[in-house]
Amino acid sequence: MEFIEFILASLTSAGVVKSLMLLLLEAEDLMTNEYVKEQMEHYMKYQKDVRDKDRAREFVSWAFNDKFSEQTLKRNNTSLYQFQLEVVRNNILDFYFKTIDKLSEEKNDINMACDVDSTLSDFVIQLMRIRMVVQPEIRISNGIHPVSKIKYLYVKSYWLSDQGKKVRKFTKLIGKTEDYKLGIKDPQALEDGLNLIQPVMYDHYKELYID
């Protein structure tokens, strides 16, 4: 599905429309604790029947507190990833605040309390994975071609396993080490590595959740 088709299909949800509006906020606004608090209060004011409101507030706050750096939020090429993050966030909170009767009515595979727990856990993993796409944790390393003996720089990034453990999964060749004066500490190598690895991570994310 093309990105524009995906957006149009998602716009049937009022929550996603609100999510699109969030993408228009300044990076500084999205980083503040006040922003997280405002979003939490927005969701909680409609949840009159929640038994443990303190725990619910903690969960909603966690869902909105991405802890992205200002540099990440200002990157020009992350709008697609951030949009998908807002879709996932909307879905997880929509599920979280549904009544048991509504869940049973809408989802045929939810019959027991453990099914609710498993589904919510899957949503949590998905949200954490798309966060890793928006702001990858990367490492730049050296490598030597076994035949030519030419030194290269590689970028490696982490992923979240189905068990919720951080694992090193993705690797991409950046270029020859001699092209980067500061080697693995060269800022341009870091930028080039990020631009190379991010689409790879998102392609894997799409295979799991979109395609």
Backbone hydrogen bonds in HBPLUS format (Angstrom, degrees):
<---DONOR---> <-ACCEPTOR-->    atom                        ^
c    i                          cat <-CA-CA->   ^        H-A-AA   ^      H-
h    n   atom  resd res      DA  || num        DHA   H-A  angle D-A-AA Bond
n    s   type  num  typ     dist DA aas  dist angle  dist       angle   num
A0006-PHE N   A0002-GLU O   2.91 MM   4  6.20 152.7  1.98 152.8 161.6     1
A0007-ILE N   A0003-PHE O   2.94 MM   4  6.26 154.1  2.01 152.9 159.4     2
A0008-LEU N   A0004-ILE O   3.07 MM   4  6.29 165.5  2.10 146.2 149.7     3
A0009-ALA N   A0005-GLU O   2.94 MM   4  6.11 155.4  2.00 146.8 153.7     4
A0010-SER N   A0006-PHE O   2.98 MM   4  6.12 149.2  2.07 142.5 151.0     5
A0011-LEU N   A0007-ILE O   3.01 MM   4  6.18 132.2  2.25 146.9 159.3     6
A0013-SER N   A0010-SER O   3.09 MM   3  6.10 171.8  2.10 129.7 131.5     7
A0016-VAL N   A0013-SER O   3.13 MM   3  5.31 127.7  2.42  98.6 111.2     8
A0017-VAL N   A0013-SER O   3.22 MM   4  6.63 151.8  2.30 146.0 153.5     9
A0018-LYS N   A0014-ALA O   3.09 MM   4  6.41 155.9  2.15 146.0 151.8    10
A0019-SER N   A0015-GLY O   2.95 MM   4  6.22 143.7  2.09 135.3 146.1    11
A0020-LEU N   A0016-VAL O   2.87 MM   4  6.22 147.6  1.98 150.3 157.7    12
A0021-MET N   A0017-VAL O   3.22 MM   4  6.58 149.3  2.32 143.2 150.8    13
A0022-LEU N   A0018-LYS O   3.11 MM   4  6.48 141.0  2.27 141.5 152.2    14
A0022-LEU N   A0019-SER O   3.05 MM   3  5.00 122.3  2.40  92.5 107.4    15
A0023-LEU N   A0020-LEU O   3.16 MM   3  5.31 132.7  2.40  97.9 109.8    16
A0024-LEU N   A0021-MET O   3.08 MM   3  5.45 155.3  2.14 108.2 115.8    17
A0025-LEU N   A0022-LEU O   3.10 MM   3  5.53 164.5  2.13 112.9 117.8    18
A0029-ASP N   A0026-GLU O   3.02 MM   3  5.33 125.2  2.33 104.0 117.6    19
A0030-LEU N   A0026-GLU O   3.22 MM   4  6.63 153.0  2.30 151.5 159.0    20
A0031-MET N   A0028-GLU O   3.33 MM   3  5.28 143.2  2.48  94.2 104.3    21
A0032-THR N   A0029-ASP O   3.44 MM   3  5.68 159.3  2.49 105.4 110.9    22
A0037-LYS N   A0033-ASN O   2.92 MM   4  6.17 159.7  1.96 149.3 155.3    23
A0038-GLU N   A0034-GLU O   2.87 MM   4  6.08 156.0  1.92 147.6 153.9    24
A0039-GLN N   A0035-TYR O   3.02 MM   4  6.32 160.5  2.06 154.1 158.5    25
A0040-MET N   A0036-VAL O   2.97 MM   4  6.16 157.0  2.02 148.5 155.3    26
A0041-GLU N   A0037-LYS O   2.91 MM   4  6.13 164.2  1.94 153.8 157.5    27
A0042-HIS N   A0038-GLU O   2.96 MM   4  6.12 148.8  2.06 142.5 151.4    28
A0043-TYR N   A0039-GLN O   3.21 MM   4  6.51 156.4  2.26 147.6 151.5    29
A0044-MET N   A0040-MET O   2.98 MM   4  6.17 163.0  2.01 152.7 158.2    30
A0045-LYS N   A0041-GLU O   3.06 MM   4  5.98 147.1  2.17 147.3 151.8    31
A0046-TYR N   A0043-TYR O   3.42 MM   3  6.03 158.3  2.47 111.8 117.3    32
A0047-GLN N   A0044-MET O   3.03 MM   3  5.08 160.4  2.07 107.4 113.7    33
A0056-ALA N   A0052-ASP O   3.14 MM   4  6.40 157.3  2.19 148.3 155.2    34
A0057-ARG N   A0053-LYS O   2.86 MM   4  6.03 154.5  1.93 146.5 153.1    35
A0058-GLU N   A0054-ASP O   3.07 MM   4  6.34 154.1  2.14 143.7 150.3    36
A0059-PHE N   A0055-ARG O   3.05 MM   4  6.36 154.1  2.12 146.5 153.0    37
A0060-VAL N   A0056-ALA O   2.98 MM   4  6.25 167.5  2.00 156.6 159.1    38
A0061-SER N   A0057-ARG O   2.91 MM   4  6.02 160.4  1.95 149.1 155.2    39
A0062-TRP N   A0058-GLU O   2.95 MM   4  6.15 155.1  2.02 143.1 150.0    40
A0063-ALA N   A0059-PHE O   2.92 MM   4  6.20 153.2  1.99 147.4 155.1    41
A0064-PHE N   A0060-VAL O   3.13 MM   4  6.43 140.6  2.30 145.1 154.2    42
A0065-ASN N   A0061-SER O   2.92 MM   4  5.98 132.1  2.16 144.7 158.2    43
A0066-ASP N   A0064-PHE O   3.08 MM   2  5.86 124.3  2.41 108.9  93.4    44
A0073-LEU N   A0069-SER O   3.19 MM   4  6.54 163.5  2.22 153.2 156.4    45
A0074-LYS N   A0070-GLU O   3.11 MM   4  6.27 134.0  2.33 142.6 154.1    46
A0075-ARG N   A0072-THR O   3.19 MM   3  5.38 161.9  2.23 107.0 112.6    47
A0082-GLN N   A0078-THR O   2.84 MM   4  6.05 161.3  1.87 160.5 166.6    48
A0083-PHE N   A0079-SER O   2.86 MM   4  5.97 150.1  1.95 143.7 151.7    49
A0084-GLN N   A0080-LEU O   3.11 MM   4  6.38 160.5  2.15 145.7 150.4    50
A0085-LEU N   A0081-TYR O   2.97 MM   4  6.24 148.6  2.07 142.5 151.7    51
A0086-GLU N   A0082-GLN O   3.03 MM   4  6.32 152.6  2.11 144.8 150.8    52
A0087-VAL N   A0083-PHE O   3.05 MM   4  6.41 148.1  2.16 147.2 156.3    53
A0088-VAL N   A0084-GLN O   3.02 MM   4  6.31 161.8  2.05 152.2 155.9    54
A0089-ARG N   A0085-LEU O   2.86 MM   4  6.10 161.0  1.90 151.4 157.3    55
A0090-ASN N   A0086-GLU O   2.96 MM   4  6.05 158.7  2.00 143.1 148.6    56
A0091-ASN N   A0087-VAL O   2.98 MM   4  6.24 155.5  2.04 146.8 153.7    57
A0092-ILE N   A0088-VAL O   2.89 MM   4  6.13 162.5  1.92 157.2 161.1    58
A0093-LEU N   A0089-ARG O   3.12 MM   4  6.26 161.3  2.15 149.1 153.6    59
A0094-ASP N   A0090-ASN O   2.93 MM   4  6.00 148.9  2.03 142.7 152.0    60
A0095-PHE N   A0091-ASN O   2.97 MM   4  6.16 158.3  2.02 147.0 152.2    61
A0096-TYR N   A0092-ILE O   2.92 MM   4  6.02 156.8  1.97 140.4 147.6    62
A0097-PHE N   A0093-LEU O   3.17 MM   4  6.22 148.6  2.28 142.3 147.2    63
A0098-LYS N   A0095-PHE O   3.26 MM   3  5.38 169.7  2.27 109.5 112.3    64
A0103-LEU N   A0099-THR O   2.98 MM   4  6.29 157.7  2.03 152.7 158.8    65
A0104-SER N   A0100-ILE O   3.01 MM   4  6.21 164.4  2.03 152.7 156.3    66
A0105-GLU N   A0101-ASP O   3.00 MM   4  6.16 145.4  2.13 140.8 150.6    67
A0106-GLU N   A0102-LYS O   2.95 MM   4  6.14 152.7  2.03 149.2 155.6    68
A0107-LYS N   A0103-LEU O   2.84 MM   4  5.72 154.3  1.91 154.1 160.0    69
A0110-ILE N   A0107-LYS O   3.35 MM   3  5.76 166.6  2.37 113.4 114.8    70
A0115-ASP N   A0112-MET O   3.01 MM   3  5.30 134.4  2.22 103.3 115.6    71
A0116-VAL N   A0113-ALA O   3.15 MM   3  5.24 123.0  2.49  97.9 111.4    72
A0117-ASP N   A0113-ALA O   3.14 MM   4  6.49 159.3  2.18 149.7 155.1    73
A0118-SER N   A0114-CYS O   2.92 MM   4  6.12 157.0  1.98 144.7 150.6    74
A0119-THR N   A0115-ASP O   3.00 MM   4  6.12 162.2  2.03 145.9 150.5    75
A0120-LEU N   A0116-VAL O   2.97 MM   4  6.14 163.0  2.00 151.0 155.8    76
A0121-SER N   A0117-ASP O   2.96 MM   4  6.10 154.1  2.03 144.6 152.1    77
A0122-ASP N   A0118-SER O   2.97 MM   4  6.24 150.6  2.06 144.7 152.5    78
A0123-PHE N   A0119-THR O   3.03 MM   4  6.35 153.0  2.11 146.2 153.3    79
A0124-VAL N   A0120-LEU O   2.96 MM   4  6.23 154.0  2.02 148.0 155.1    80
A0125-ILE N   A0121-SER O   3.02 MM   4  6.31 161.1  2.05 150.3 154.3    81
A0126-GLN N   A0122-ASP O   2.97 MM   4  6.21 157.6  2.02 146.4 152.9    82
A0127-LEU N   A0123-PHE O   2.87 MM   4  6.14 159.1  1.92 152.9 158.0    83
A0128-MET N   A0124-VAL O   2.98 MM   4  6.21 161.7  2.02 151.5 156.4    84
A0129-ARG N   A0125-ILE O   2.93 MM   4  6.11 145.5  2.05 145.1 154.9    85
A0130-ILE N   A0126-GLN O   3.04 MM   4  6.32 160.8  2.07 152.8 156.5    86
A0131-ARG N   A0127-LEU O   3.07 MM   4  6.26 146.3  2.19 142.2 151.7    87
A0132-MET N   A0128-MET O   3.12 MM   4  6.35 142.2  2.26 134.3 143.7    88
A0132-MET N   A0129-ARG O   3.02 MM   3  5.00 119.3  2.40  92.4 107.7    89
A0133-VAL N   A0129-ARG O   3.08 MM   4  6.49 133.7  2.30 139.3 152.0    90
A0134-VAL N   A0130-ILE O   3.03 MM   4  6.32 159.5  2.07 147.3 151.5    91
A0135-GLN N   A0131-ARG O   2.94 MM   4  6.15 163.8  1.96 151.4 155.8    92
A0139-ARG N   A0156-LYS O   2.81 MM  17  5.22 144.7  1.93 148.1 157.5    93
A0156-LYS N   A0139-ARG O   2.87 MM  17  5.22 156.4  1.92 151.2 159.0    94
A0141-SER N   A0154-TYR O   2.88 MM  13  5.24 160.5  1.92 147.2 153.4    95
A0154-TYR N   A0141-SER O   2.81 MM  13  5.24 161.2  1.85 154.0 158.7    96
A0143-GLY N   A0152-TYR O   2.83 MM   9  5.14 139.4  2.00 153.3 154.7    97
A0152-TYR N   A0143-GLY O   2.67 MM   9  5.14 167.3  1.68 157.0 160.8    98
A0145-HIS N   A0150-ILE O   2.94 MM   5  5.41 167.4  1.95 150.2 151.7    99
A0149-LYS N   A0145-HIS O   2.91 MM   4  4.79 138.6  2.08 128.9 138.1   100
A0177-THR N   A0151-LYS O   2.98 MM  26  5.55 169.4  1.99 123.5 126.8   101
A0153-LEU N   A0175-GLY O   2.80 MM  22  5.62 162.9  1.83 170.5 176.3   102
A0174-ILE N   A0153-LEU O   2.83 MM  21  5.43 166.6  1.85 150.5 151.7   103
A0155-VAL N   A0172-LYS O   2.85 MM  17  5.35 164.4  1.88 158.3 163.7   104
A0172-LYS N   A0155-VAL O   2.91 MM  17  5.35 154.1  1.98 150.7 159.0   105
A0157-SER N   A0170-PHE O   2.96 MM  13  5.26 152.1  2.04 140.2 146.1   106
A0169-LYS N   A0157-SER O   3.06 MM  12  6.30 156.8  2.11 152.6 158.7   107
A0170-PHE N   A0157-SER O   3.33 MM  13  5.26 156.6  2.39 136.6 141.2   108
A0159-TRP N   A0167-VAL O   2.68 MM   8  5.33 151.3  1.76 154.7 164.9   109
A0167-VAL N   A0159-TRP O   2.76 MM   8  5.33 165.4  1.78 156.5 161.8   110
A0161-SER N   A0165-LYS O   2.78 MM   4  5.19 172.9  1.78 149.3 151.0   111
A0164-GLY N   A0161-SER O   2.87 MM   3  5.14 162.3  1.90 113.0 116.8   112
A0179-ASP N   A0176-LYS O   3.08 MM   3  5.57 154.8  2.14 111.9 119.3   113
A0180-TYR N   A0177-THR O   3.02 MM   3  5.59 166.3  2.04 119.3 123.5   114
A0183-GLY N   A0180-TYR O   2.95 MM   3  5.24 163.0  1.98 116.6 120.1   115
A0185-LYS N   A0182-LEU O   3.10 MM   3  5.37 150.0  2.20 135.5 131.2   116
A0186-ASP N   A0183-GLY O   3.08 MM   3  5.39 164.9  2.11 115.2 117.6   117
A0189-ALA N   A0186-ASP O   3.00 MM   3  5.23 124.7  2.32 103.4 117.6   118
A0190-LEU N   A0186-ASP O   3.17 MM   4  6.58 151.0  2.26 150.5 158.8   119
A0191-GLU N   A0187-PRO O   2.99 MM   4  6.28 156.7  2.04 145.8 151.9   120
A0192-ASP N   A0188-GLN O   2.82 MM   4  5.95 166.6  1.83 149.9 154.0   121
A0193-GLY N   A0189-ALA O   2.84 MM   4  5.86 154.7  1.90 140.7 148.6   122
A0194-LEU N   A0190-LEU O   2.97 MM   4  6.12 155.1  2.03 143.5 149.9   123
A0195-ASN N   A0191-GLU O   3.02 MM   4  6.27 161.1  2.05 150.2 155.0   124
A0196-LEU N   A0192-ASP O   3.03 MM   4  6.23 136.3  2.22 140.5 152.1   125
A0196-LEU N   A0193-GLY O   3.21 MM   3  5.10 128.3  2.49  91.3 104.8   126
A0197-ILE N   A0193-GLY O   2.94 MM   4  6.08 160.9  1.97 153.8 158.2   127
A0198-GLN N   A0194-LEU O   3.08 MM   4  5.89 161.5  2.11 150.1 153.7   128
A0201-MET N   A0197-ILE O   3.03 MM   4  6.31 156.3  2.08 155.1 161.4   129
A0202-TYR N   A0198-GLN O   2.97 MM   4  6.25 158.1  2.01 152.5 158.9   130
A0203-ASP N   A0199-PRO O   2.88 MM   4  6.04 153.4  1.95 144.9 151.8   131
A0204-HIS N   A0200-VAL O   3.16 MM   4  6.42 154.7  2.23 143.3 149.4   132
A0205-TYR N   A0201-MET O   2.92 MM   4  6.23 152.9  2.00 144.7 153.0   133
A0206-LYS N   A0202-TYR O   2.82 MM   4  6.10 157.3  1.87 152.3 157.7   134
A0207-GLU N   A0203-ASP O   3.04 MM   4  6.32 152.3  2.12 143.6 150.8   135
A0208-LEU N   A0204-HIS O   3.20 MM   4  6.50 143.8  2.34 142.6 151.4   136
A0208-LEU N   A0205-TYR O   3.09 MM   3  5.23 125.8  2.40  97.7 111.4   137
A0209-TYR N   A0205-TYR O   2.96 MM   4  6.17 152.9  2.03 152.8 160.8   138
A0210-ILE N   A0206-LYS O   2.80 MM   4  4.60 152.5  1.88 125.0 133.2   139
A0211-ASP N   A0206-LYS O   2.78 MM   5  5.53 151.7  1.86 131.2 141.0   140
